[in-house]
Amino acid sequence: MADMNTGTFKHDNMDPPKSKLVMPLFSLKGRTAIVSGAGAGIGLAIAHALDLYFLPYSSSCACTNSRPAEAGANVAIWYNSNKKALDEAANIEQTYGVKCRAYQVNVTTWETVQVAVDAIVKEFNSRLDVFVANSGIAWEEGSFIDGPLETMQKVLKVNVDGTLYCARAAALHWRRQKQEGTTVDGQPLENFSYGSFICTSSMSGHIVNIPQQQTVYNASKAAIIHACRSLAVEWVGFARANSVSPGYIKTDISAFIPPETKKVFKDKIPMGREGEPEELKGAYLYLASDASSYTTGTDIVVDGGYCVP
């Protein structure tokens, strides 16, 4: 954090990674990650991305195709009501040889989030390295002045309050881990650099979508982009904070949009199509890993070029 009297930052307060090779920087082996809103769609794709790690290619290797060479992060996936997350967690665990569990967590209350994070940290090697706040809901009520205020409050509660609760609960662990250098059970903390908080925002935090009307959703996503920028400054020394802003992605959250509306917004996307959840994996893995050690307070837009024209 900057000196509150001078506004200046302490020099050399976050060290670069020791590895000079690129592929090891992407490894999350032995680390613990939590992904909220991970029962399906973007969140589930993120969980898969954090689990899997490929060894660097070597010309001396007799392999002709890429296969998982060693495990990545142990991941706790959170869901609200989609109990398919339980099966997905079992599938991840079996496929990648990591620990993965699914937890039903209501992100709209601070106490619930804090208890869930603390319990998972104790169960997952007594540490936390990465938190992806991906929980979010859409506004489907059209014009703001005609929509119910109860829906506005619900959207803001999940998208804004829920994200900030997750950030707070995770950062409490990262600050302690950096100060004490131990796990919660008092063991030496190995292979911990800094915490990484990533929230899923939206290109709607940058532009106004046409033709759908969704003022509340847009405002909520703009809020968490700026929240991550602010947290990046507050957390200097023990954690980084960034956001990812997807464009139109094929997930359940946009299933309510009628085909004629989708045609309109596809006309405005330079790539002419919606994205697939898997096309977001690289951005999240980059921000979760030491590959992004000098990246904090930024927002990565992945929208097929929608925001460019």
N, C-alpha and C positions, 0 to 999 in steps of 0.2 A: 504494500500500500504506500502511496506517496506521503511524504511528510506533510501534515496538515497545516503547517505554518508556512512552508516554502513552496509546496507543490512539486517538489523534486523527488525522484525515485532513487533508492539505494542502487549503486552500481553492482553489476555482476551478481544479481540476487537469484538467478535461475540458471543452473549450469546446463550446457549442451550435453547430449548423449556421448558416451565414450566411443561407440562404434562409428567407423568411417564408411562402412559398407551399407548399402541402402536396404537390402532385404531384411537383415536382422532388426532394423528399426521398426519394421512392421509386425514383428513378433509380439504376441501378447501372452506367451506361454507362462503359466504359473500365476497369472494375474486374475483378478476378480472383477466382473462387470455386471451391472444391473441394467436391464432394458425395460422400460415401462411401455405399456401399450403394445406388447409383443405377441399377442395371441394369433395374429395374422398380418398380412400386408407388409408395410414398411418395417414395422418393429420386428417381425419374424425374420425378414431378410437381414436386418442388422444383426440379430442374434447369430445367424449362420455365419455372417462375415467375421464376427469377433471370435467365433469358435475355431475357425479354420486357419491354419498357417502352412504355407508352402516353403520348403527349403529352397535356397537359391539354386538356380540352374547351374549345372556343371557340365562341361563338354565331355568329362570323363565318365559321366553317369550313363549307364546302359539303358536307362528308362527312355521310352519314346513318348510317353504321355504324362501329364501332370497328375499326381496323386497326393493326398494329404500325407505329409511327411512327419509332422509332429503336431501335438495338440496346441491349440491357442488358449484363449481365456476360458475360465470356468464362468458360466453365465447363469444368472437368475433372471427369468423372464416374468414380467408382471402382466396380468390381464384383469379386465373389469368383469366381464360376463361370459366371454368366449372360452368355454371349458376345453375346447380343442387344444388350448395351450398346454394342457397336461400331456397329451399325446405328442405334441410337437417337442416338448422338452425331453421326453423319453427318446424320441427319434434323434434329436441332436446329440444326446449323450451316447447313444449307440453308434451313430455315424462317425463322430469325431473323437470319441474316447476322452471326453472332458466331462466335468460335472455340470449338470444342467437341471434346474428345478423350476417349476412354475408356481407362482403365488398369486392369489386373488387379492388385489390391493386397491382400495379406494383412494385415489390421489388427492381428493378434494378436502381432506382433513389432515392437518399437520401431525396430530398424534399418531394416526394410522401410518402415515409415511415414515415417521421417525422410528416407530416400533418395528416396521417391516425392514427398514434398512439395517437397523442395529442387529436384528435377529439373523438376517442373511449374512452380514459380516462375520458373525460368530460361527455360522455354519460353513462358510466358504473361506477356509484358511485364515480366518480372523483378520481379513484385510479388505480394502476396497481400492480399486484402481480407476475404474471407468463407470460413469453413469450416463446413460442415454435417456433423456426425458422425452419420450415419444408419444405419450398419451395426449389425445386431442379429439375434439368433436366438432362437427360442422354446424353452420347456421343454415337451416333449410326453410326459413320463414319468409323469405322475400324481403320487401322493404322494411327497414328498421322501424319506421314510425307506425307500421301496421302490425308488426310482430309482437308476440307476448314478451313482457319484461322478464317473466320467469325463465324463458329460454335464454335471454341475454345473460342473466345471472348464472345459468348453468354452464353456458359456453365459456364465460370468463372464469368461472370457478375451476373448470377442468384445465383450460388452456393456459391461463395465467397463474392462478393460485397454485395449481398442481405442479406446474413447472418450477415455481419458486420454492415450494415445499421440498421437492426432490433435490434442488440445488443446495438448500440449506442443510438437509440431512446428510448429504454426501460430503459437503465441504467440512462439516464438523469432524468427520473421520480423517479427511486428507490433512487438515491442519494439525490434528493430533499426531498422525503418522509422521509428518515432516518434523514436528517439534521433538518427538520422543524417539523416533526411529525404531519403533516396535509395533508388533501386531497387538490386537486388543487383549490377547492373553499373555502379553509380556515377552514374546519371543522376538529375536532380531528380525527386522523387516528387510528382506532381500529383494533386489530387482524392483524397487519402487523409485520412480523418478519424481513425478508430480501427478496429482489427480487430473483426470480429464472429464469435464462435464460438457455434454453435447445435447442441445435441445433441437427438436424438430420444429422448425418454424414453417414458413411457406413463402412462395413468391408473392402471395397475397399480402405479405408484410411490406412489400416494396411497391406494388402496383394495385390498381383497382380492377378487379376482374369484370369482364364484359362477356355475356349479358347478365349473368346472375348478380343479384343484389345480396351482399353479405358483409355489411359494415362491421358488425360485431366480430365476426371471424377475422376479418382483415385487421381490425384494431388489436385483437388478441395476439396475432402473429407478429405484428410490428412491435408490440410490447416486449415479447420475449427475445426478439433480436437485440433490442437495446438493453434488456436485462443482462444478457450474456456479455455484451460489451462492458457494462458497468461492473459485473462480477469479475471479469478478466482483470480489471484494475484493482479491485478489492482483494483478490486472491493471489496477487503476485507473491511468489515465494513458496507456495504450496500447491497450486492448482492452476490449470488453464480452463477457459470457458469459451465455447464457440457454438455456432448454430449452423444448421443445414436448412436451406429453403427449397424444397421440391416444388416443381410445377405440377401439372396435371399427371397424376400417377394412377395406374389401374388398381384401385383398392376399393374396399367396401365403403369408405368414407365418401366417395364420389358416386356411389351407385345410384343415388337419388336423382342425379342429373339426367334429364331426358335426352334421347339421341339428337334431337334437333338443336339443343343447346350445345351438345358436344361438338356438333358439326361447326357451329359458330366459333368455338374457341380453338378447334383444330385449324381453322382457317388463319388463326393468328399465331400459330406456332411454326417457326421456320422449318422444323423437322416434320411438321404435319401429322404428328401422332402423340398419343399419351406415352408416358414412360412406364417402364416395368419396375417393380420394387427392387429387383436385383441390380438395376442400373444405378442405385444409390449406395451400394455396398462400399465401393471404393472411397467415397467421400467420408463415410463414417469410420471406416478402418483407418484412414489417414489421420483423422482427428483424434481417434482413440489411442493411437500408438505414438511412439517416440519419433516417428517420421515427421510429426507436426510439432516438434519440440519448440520451435520459434514462432508458432502460430497461436495467437490467443486474441479474443475479442473480434473475431472475424465471422462472416457469414458466407457460406458457399451456396450459390444458387445453381440448382440442377433442374433446368426447366425446358430443355430442348430449344433454347433461344428465345422463349416467349418475351422476356424482359428486355431484349436487345433493341428491337426496332423503336 
